[in-house]
Amino acid sequence: MQTASKKVINGWAMYDWANSVYNLVITTTFFPIYFTSATHSAETGDNVSFFGKYFVNSALYDYAMAAAFILAALLSPILSSIADTRGNKKRYLMLFTWLGGLSCIALYNFRGGNVEYGVIFFILATLGYCGGLVFYNSYLPELAAVEDRDRISAKGFAMGYIGSVILQLIGFVLVAVKPFGLSDGDAVRLTFLLTGIWWIGFAQITFLRLPASKGTIQEHKAGALTEGFNELKKVYAQVKTMPVLKNFLRGFFFYSMGVQTVMMAATIFGSQELHLPSTNLIVAVVAIQVVAILGAWGMAKLSGRFGNLPVLMVVIVLWIGICLAGYRMQTANDFYMLAVAVGLVMGGVQSLSRSTYAKLMPETEDTTSFFSYYDVVEKLSITVGLTTFGYIHELTGSMRNSVLALIVFFVIGLIWLFSAQKKQKSLAAKS
């Protein structure tokens, strides 16, 4: 196949620009900081009531995100299989974009006392983000030739980091300057509103440029739900017969537990364990995003020279080192230096994981179903990672122990990646 035109590729990458603001503003910086601050009270401290049951507020945040990922993991296989069989993946991408964007806008009304309201719309925003990614990612093997997938995947992530940094800086100015007499809380909540508008607005460019998809089944002999499950079974059956892809997905499952949890819990860790001011945390996260652009491009270059799996294994070793350093971290300077290291490996591991899967999957018209399988693996891993992180924090009273526990996930992931590489070499020797 030939890679699509520059206009189409740029339109595809623009969705990263559009939706990555959610990942940065809502899950990484402003919302977690605001959530723990707004739900803290003099009477109960960090304990918060949620439908009558009390949780530590930071652990409730972890559990809420885990619940969103579980919902996404349950829904996306059915929806994506339907999109493949009926050829309407762009429609589902639009649906989840509007769900996520409008939910971010609704968070403007979350003031801390209405905890249930905030958690519900946070879950819906996360569901919109996760659901949209399935359909967005599935376009990669349709638009890019195999030799271009690392580069184009990196381009998408780079666009996402740049766009999210711009809105992050706008939010930072709002919080620092507080124009029009805004309070601190008003300024932060205005950032939630802008996130939803940005996401929905820039996604329109993607919707205009992406080609319409065709269904793989022309005559529908069963209902959409039945066809969806049948497509999912077909993907599972194919993956079982592909040892390299199967072992890569097993490794991806475990190291994603660590990667995504570190990224989502970083600001809460800096706030509660190191007591860093919100402005310092926001600056650190902006630095992470800028460095991540270099990481995404750098890993794409290295994978072209040394291969995807060897580079991924080196990156996982670096993540293990980051967890060890995070456990021992004591000062603000330690946090900032570690933030730079996280940025380098964060961009690389995300971009390279997506393009590695796109390379290893078979030539097929069921691209959405295959990327749904990838998405389910990732979302289930994040659910386990966040739940483990929150539970260990509540059990031991320290997030440092949670960070240390993540090393186990990285080590298991590294072992499976090594197994995938060994299988790949064995198959290459036989052919």
C-alpha positions as CSV (number, residue, x, y, z in Angstrom):
1,M,0.0,0.0,0.0
2,Q,1.0,3.6,-0.4
3,T,0.9,6.2,2.4
4,A,-1.9,8.7,2.2
5,S,-1.4,12.3,1.1
6,K,0.2,14.8,3.4
7,K,-3.2,16.6,3.9
8,V,-4.9,13.4,5.1
9,I,-1.9,12.4,7.4
10,N,-1.9,15.9,8.9
11,G,-5.7,15.7,9.4
12,W,-5.3,12.4,11.2
13,A,-2.5,13.8,13.4
14,M,-4.6,16.8,14.2
15,Y,-6.9,14.6,16.3
16,D,-3.9,14.0,18.6
17,W,-3.6,17.8,18.8
18,A,-7.3,18.0,19.7
19,N,-7.8,15.2,22.3
20,S,-4.4,15.3,24.0
21,V,-5.5,18.4,26.0
22,Y,-7.8,16.1,27.9
23,N,-4.9,13.7,28.8
24,L,-2.8,16.6,30.0
25,V,-5.2,19.0,31.6
26,I,-7.8,16.6,33.0
27,T,-5.9,13.5,34.0
28,T,-2.4,14.8,34.6
29,T,-2.4,18.4,36.0
30,F,-5.3,20.7,36.7
31,F,-8.1,18.2,37.5
32,P,-6.2,15.9,39.9
33,I,-4.7,18.9,41.7
34,Y,-8.1,20.6,41.8
35,F,-9.9,17.4,42.8
36,T,-7.8,16.7,45.9
37,S,-7.8,20.4,46.9
38,A,-11.5,21.0,46.4
39,T,-12.5,17.8,48.2
40,H,-10.3,18.5,51.2
41,S,-12.1,19.8,54.3
42,A,-11.3,20.9,57.8
43,E,-13.7,18.3,59.2
44,T,-12.7,15.2,57.4
45,G,-9.3,16.1,55.9
46,D,-8.6,14.1,52.8
47,N,-11.5,11.6,53.4
48,V,-14.4,12.2,51.2
49,S,-17.9,10.7,51.0
50,F,-19.0,9.2,47.7
51,F,-22.5,7.9,47.7
52,G,-22.3,7.4,51.4
53,K,-18.9,5.5,51.5
54,Y,-15.7,7.2,52.5
55,F,-12.5,7.2,50.5
56,V,-9.1,9.0,50.6
57,N,-9.7,11.6,47.9
58,S,-6.6,10.7,45.8
59,A,-7.5,7.0,45.9
60,L,-11.1,7.9,44.9
61,Y,-9.6,9.7,41.9
62,D,-7.6,6.5,41.0
63,Y,-10.7,4.3,41.4
64,A,-12.9,6.6,39.3
65,M,-10.4,6.6,36.4
66,A,-10.1,2.8,36.7
67,A,-13.9,2.5,36.4
68,A,-13.8,4.6,33.3
69,F,-11.2,2.4,31.7
70,I,-13.2,-0.7,32.6
71,L,-16.3,0.8,30.8
72,A,-14.1,1.6,27.8
73,A,-12.7,-1.9,27.7
74,L,-16.2,-3.4,27.8
75,L,-17.7,-1.1,25.1
76,S,-15.0,-0.5,22.6
77,P,-14.7,-4.1,21.2
78,I,-18.4,-4.2,20.4
79,L,-18.5,-0.7,18.9
80,S,-15.3,-1.0,16.9
81,S,-16.3,-4.4,15.5
82,I,-19.6,-2.8,14.4
83,A,-17.6,0.0,12.9
84,D,-15.5,-2.5,10.9
85,T,-18.5,-4.5,9.7
86,R,-20.7,-1.5,8.8
87,G,-18.1,1.0,7.8
88,N,-18.9,3.9,10.2
89,K,-15.8,4.3,12.3
90,K,-15.7,8.1,11.7
91,R,-19.2,8.4,13.2
92,Y,-18.1,6.6,16.3
93,L,-15.0,8.8,16.5
94,M,-17.3,11.8,16.4
95,L,-19.6,10.4,19.0
96,F,-16.9,9.8,21.6
97,T,-15.3,13.2,20.8
98,W,-18.6,15.0,21.6
99,L,-19.1,12.8,24.7
100,G,-15.6,13.6,26.1
101,G,-15.6,17.3,25.1
102,L,-19.1,18.0,26.6
103,S,-18.2,16.2,29.8
104,C,-15.1,18.3,30.2
105,I,-17.3,21.4,29.7
106,A,-19.6,20.1,32.4
107,L,-16.7,19.8,34.9
108,Y,-16.8,23.6,35.0
109,N,-19.7,23.2,37.5
110,F,-17.7,20.9,39.8
111,R,-16.9,22.8,43.0
112,G,-15.8,20.1,45.4
113,G,-19.0,19.6,47.4
114,N,-20.8,17.9,44.6
115,V,-18.3,15.0,44.5
116,E,-20.7,12.5,42.8
117,Y,-21.3,15.0,40.0
118,G,-17.6,15.6,39.5
119,V,-16.7,11.9,39.5
120,I,-19.5,11.0,37.0
121,F,-18.5,13.6,34.4
122,F,-14.8,12.8,34.9
123,I,-15.6,9.2,34.1
124,L,-17.7,10.2,31.1
125,A,-14.8,12.5,29.8
126,T,-12.4,9.6,30.3
127,L,-14.7,7.3,28.4
128,G,-14.9,9.7,25.5
129,Y,-11.2,10.0,25.4
130,C,-10.6,6.2,25.5
131,G,-13.4,5.3,23.1
132,G,-12.2,7.8,20.5
133,L,-8.7,6.6,20.6
134,V,-9.8,3.1,19.4
135,F,-11.2,4.5,16.2
136,Y,-8.4,7.1,15.7
137,N,-5.6,4.6,16.2
138,S,-7.3,2.1,13.8
139,Y,-6.8,4.6,10.9
140,L,-2.9,4.3,11.2
141,P,-2.5,1.0,9.3
142,E,-5.1,2.2,6.7
143,L,-3.3,5.5,6.0
144,A,0.4,4.6,6.4
145,A,2.6,2.0,4.7
146,V,4.5,-0.3,7.0
147,E,7.8,1.5,6.6
148,D,6.1,4.9,7.5
149,R,4.2,3.8,10.6
150,D,6.8,4.6,13.2
151,R,7.3,8.1,11.7
152,I,3.6,8.9,11.4
153,S,2.7,7.5,14.8
154,A,5.5,9.7,16.3
155,K,4.1,12.7,14.3
156,G,0.7,12.2,15.9
157,F,2.1,12.1,19.4
158,A,4.3,15.1,18.7
159,M,1.3,17.1,17.5
160,G,-0.6,16.0,20.7
161,Y,2.2,17.2,23.0
162,I,2.5,20.5,21.2
163,G,-1.2,21.2,21.3
164,S,-1.6,20.2,24.9
165,V,1.3,22.3,26.0
166,I,-0.3,25.4,24.4
167,L,-3.6,24.9,26.3
168,Q,-1.6,24.1,29.4
169,L,0.2,27.4,29.2
170,I,-3.1,29.2,28.6
171,G,-4.5,27.5,31.8
172,F,-1.3,28.4,33.7
173,V,-1.7,32.1,32.8
174,L,-5.3,32.0,33.9
175,V,-4.4,30.5,37.2
176,A,-1.4,32.8,37.8
177,V,-3.0,36.1,36.6
178,K,-6.6,35.4,37.4
179,P,-8.0,38.0,35.0
180,F,-11.5,39.5,35.3
181,G,-11.5,39.0,39.0
182,L,-11.5,35.2,38.8
183,S,-10.8,33.1,41.9
184,D,-8.2,30.3,41.9
185,G,-11.0,27.8,41.6
186,D,-12.8,29.7,38.8
187,A,-9.6,29.9,36.8
188,V,-9.0,26.2,37.0
189,R,-12.6,25.3,36.2
190,L,-12.4,27.7,33.2
191,T,-9.5,25.6,32.0
192,F,-11.8,22.5,32.0
193,L,-14.3,24.5,29.9
194,L,-11.6,25.4,27.4
195,T,-10.4,21.8,27.2
196,G,-13.8,20.7,26.0
197,I,-14.1,23.5,23.4
198,W,-10.5,22.9,22.1
199,W,-11.1,19.1,21.8
200,I,-14.4,19.4,19.9
201,G,-13.2,22.4,17.8
202,F,-9.9,21.1,16.5
203,A,-11.4,17.6,15.9
204,Q,-13.5,19.0,13.2
205,I,-10.4,19.3,11.0
206,T,-9.9,15.5,11.4
207,F,-13.5,14.8,10.6
208,L,-13.2,16.8,7.4
209,R,-10.0,15.2,6.1
210,L,-10.3,11.5,7.2
211,P,-11.7,9.3,4.4
212,A,-14.9,7.4,4.9
213,S,-14.5,3.7,5.8
214,K,-16.1,0.8,4.1
215,G,-17.7,-2.1,5.9
216,T,-16.2,-5.6,5.6
217,I,-19.6,-7.2,5.5
218,Q,-22.0,-6.1,2.8
219,E,-25.0,-8.3,3.7
220,H,-25.8,-8.2,7.4
221,K,-27.4,-11.6,8.4
222,A,-27.3,-10.8,12.1
223,G,-27.8,-7.8,14.4
224,A,-25.0,-5.3,15.0
225,L,-24.3,-6.7,18.5
226,T,-23.9,-10.3,17.2
227,E,-21.7,-9.2,14.4
228,G,-19.6,-7.2,16.8
229,F,-18.9,-10.2,19.0
230,N,-18.2,-12.4,16.0
231,E,-15.6,-9.9,14.8
232,L,-14.0,-9.8,18.2
233,K,-13.8,-13.6,18.3
234,K,-12.2,-13.6,14.8
235,V,-9.5,-11.2,16.0
236,Y,-8.8,-13.2,19.1
237,A,-8.4,-16.4,17.0
238,Q,-5.9,-14.7,14.7
239,V,-3.8,-13.2,17.6
240,K,-3.5,-16.7,19.1
241,T,-1.8,-18.0,16.0
242,M,0.8,-15.2,15.9
243,P,3.3,-15.8,18.6
244,V,5.3,-12.5,18.2
245,L,2.2,-10.4,18.4
246,K,0.7,-12.5,21.2
247,N,3.9,-12.1,23.4
248,F,4.2,-8.4,22.6
249,L,0.6,-7.8,23.8
250,R,1.3,-9.7,27.0
251,G,4.4,-7.5,27.6
252,F,2.4,-4.4,26.6
253,F,-0.3,-5.3,29.2
254,F,2.2,-5.4,32.0
255,Y,4.4,-2.4,31.2
256,S,1.4,-0.3,30.4
257,M,0.2,-0.8,34.0
258,G,3.3,1.0,35.1
259,V,3.7,3.7,32.4
260,Q,0.1,5.0,32.5
261,T,-0.1,4.9,36.3
262,V,3.1,6.9,36.7
263,M,1.9,9.5,34.2
264,M,-1.6,9.8,35.8
265,A,-0.4,9.9,39.4
266,A,2.7,12.1,39.0
267,T,1.0,15.4,40.0
268,I,-0.8,14.0,43.0
269,F,2.5,12.4,44.2
270,G,4.2,15.8,43.9
271,S,1.4,17.5,45.7
272,Q,0.9,15.1,48.6
273,E,4.3,13.5,49.1
274,L,6.5,16.5,48.3
275,H,4.0,19.3,49.0
276,L,4.9,21.1,45.9
277,P,2.8,24.2,44.9
278,S,0.4,23.8,42.1
279,T,2.2,26.3,39.8
280,N,5.5,24.3,40.2
281,L,3.7,21.1,39.3
282,I,2.1,22.6,36.2
283,V,5.5,23.9,35.0
284,A,7.0,20.5,35.5
285,V,4.3,18.8,33.5
286,V,4.7,21.3,30.7
287,A,8.4,20.4,30.7
288,I,7.5,16.7,30.5
289,Q,5.4,17.4,27.4
290,V,8.1,19.3,25.6
291,V,10.7,16.7,26.3
292,A,8.2,14.0,25.2
293,I,8.2,15.4,21.7
294,L,11.9,14.7,21.4
295,G,11.4,11.3,23.0
296,A,8.7,10.3,20.4
297,W,10.9,11.4,17.4
298,G,14.1,10.0,18.9
299,M,12.6,6.5,19.6
300,A,11.2,6.4,16.0
301,K,14.7,7.0,14.7
302,L,16.3,4.4,17.0
303,S,13.7,1.8,16.1
304,G,14.5,2.3,12.4
305,R,18.1,1.4,13.2
306,F,17.9,-1.2,16.0
307,G,14.3,-2.6,15.7
308,N,11.2,-1.9,17.7
309,L,11.4,-4.6,20.3
310,P,15.0,-4.0,21.4
311,V,14.4,-0.2,21.7
312,L,11.2,-0.9,23.7
313,M,13.1,-3.2,26.1
314,V,15.7,-0.5,26.8
315,V,12.9,2.0,27.4
316,I,11.3,-0.4,30.0
317,V,14.6,-0.7,31.8
318,L,14.7,3.1,32.0
319,W,11.2,3.1,33.5
320,I,12.3,0.7,36.2
321,G,15.1,3.1,37.1
322,I,12.5,6.0,37.2
323,C,10.4,4.1,39.7
324,L,13.4,3.4,41.9
325,A,14.3,7.1,41.8
326,G,10.7,8.1,42.5
327,Y,10.6,5.9,45.6
328,R,13.7,7.7,47.0
329,M,12.8,11.2,45.8
330,Q,13.0,13.8,48.5
331,T,13.3,17.4,47.1
332,A,11.6,19.5,44.5
333,N,14.7,19.4,42.3
334,D,14.6,15.6,42.4
335,F,11.0,15.8,41.1
336,Y,12.0,18.2,38.3
337,M,14.9,16.1,37.1
338,L,12.8,13.0,37.2
339,A,10.1,14.8,35.2
340,V,12.6,15.3,32.4
341,A,13.5,11.6,32.4
342,V,9.8,10.7,32.4
343,G,9.2,13.0,29.4
344,L,11.9,11.3,27.3
345,V,10.6,7.8,27.9
346,M,6.9,8.6,28.0
347,G,6.8,9.9,24.4
348,G,8.9,7.1,23.1
349,V,7.0,4.2,24.8
350,Q,3.6,5.4,23.7
351,S,4.4,6.1,20.1
352,L,6.6,3.1,19.6
353,S,4.0,0.7,21.2
354,R,1.3,1.9,18.8
355,S,3.5,1.6,15.7
356,T,4.9,-1.8,16.8
357,Y,1.4,-3.2,17.1
358,A,0.5,-1.7,13.7
359,K,3.6,-3.5,12.2
360,L,3.0,-6.8,13.8
361,M,-0.8,-7.1,13.1
362,P,-1.7,-8.9,9.9
363,E,-2.8,-7.2,6.7
364,T,-6.6,-6.9,7.3
365,E,-9.6,-4.8,6.6
366,D,-10.7,-5.2,10.3
367,T,-8.3,-2.5,11.5
368,T,-10.7,-1.1,14.1
369,S,-11.4,-4.5,15.6
370,F,-7.6,-5.2,15.8
371,F,-6.9,-1.8,17.5
372,S,-9.9,-2.4,19.8
373,Y,-8.1,-5.5,21.0
374,Y,-5.0,-3.4,21.6
375,D,-7.1,-0.8,23.4
376,V,-8.8,-3.4,25.6
377,V,-5.4,-4.8,26.6
378,E,-4.2,-1.2,27.5
379,K,-7.4,-0.2,29.3
380,L,-7.5,-3.4,31.4
381,S,-3.8,-2.9,32.3
382,I,-4.4,0.7,33.3
383,T,-7.4,-0.4,35.5
384,V,-5.2,-3.0,37.3
385,G,-2.4,-0.4,37.6
386,L,-4.5,2.4,39.0
387,T,-6.5,0.1,41.4
388,T,-3.2,-1.4,42.7
389,F,-1.7,2.1,43.1
390,G,-4.7,3.4,45.0
391,Y,-5.1,0.3,47.2
392,I,-1.5,0.2,48.3
393,H,-1.7,3.9,49.0
394,E,-4.7,3.4,51.3
395,L,-3.3,0.3,52.8
396,T,0.2,1.7,53.7
397,G,-0.5,5.4,53.8
398,S,2.2,6.3,51.4
399,M,2.3,6.6,47.6
400,R,6.0,5.8,47.6
401,N,5.1,2.1,48.3
402,S,2.7,2.2,45.3
403,V,5.5,3.5,43.1
404,L,7.8,0.8,44.2
405,A,5.2,-1.9,43.5
406,L,5.0,-0.7,39.9
407,I,8.5,-2.1,39.3
408,V,7.0,-5.7,39.3
409,F,4.8,-4.8,36.4
410,F,7.7,-3.4,34.4
411,V,9.8,-6.5,35.0
412,I,7.1,-8.9,33.9
413,G,6.5,-6.7,30.8
414,L,10.2,-6.8,30.0
415,I,10.3,-10.6,30.2
416,W,7.4,-10.9,27.7
417,L,9.1,-8.4,25.3
418,F,12.2,-10.5,25.4
419,S,10.1,-13.6,24.6
420,A,8.5,-11.8,21.7
421,Q,11.9,-10.8,20.3
422,K,13.2,-14.4,20.7
423,K,10.1,-15.7,18.7
424,Q,10.7,-13.0,16.1
425,K,14.3,-14.1,15.6
426,S,13.4,-17.8,15.5
427,L,10.7,-17.2,12.8
428,A,13.1,-15.1,10.8
429,A,15.8,-17.8,10.9
430,K,13.3,-20.4,9.6
431,S,12.1,-18.3,6.7
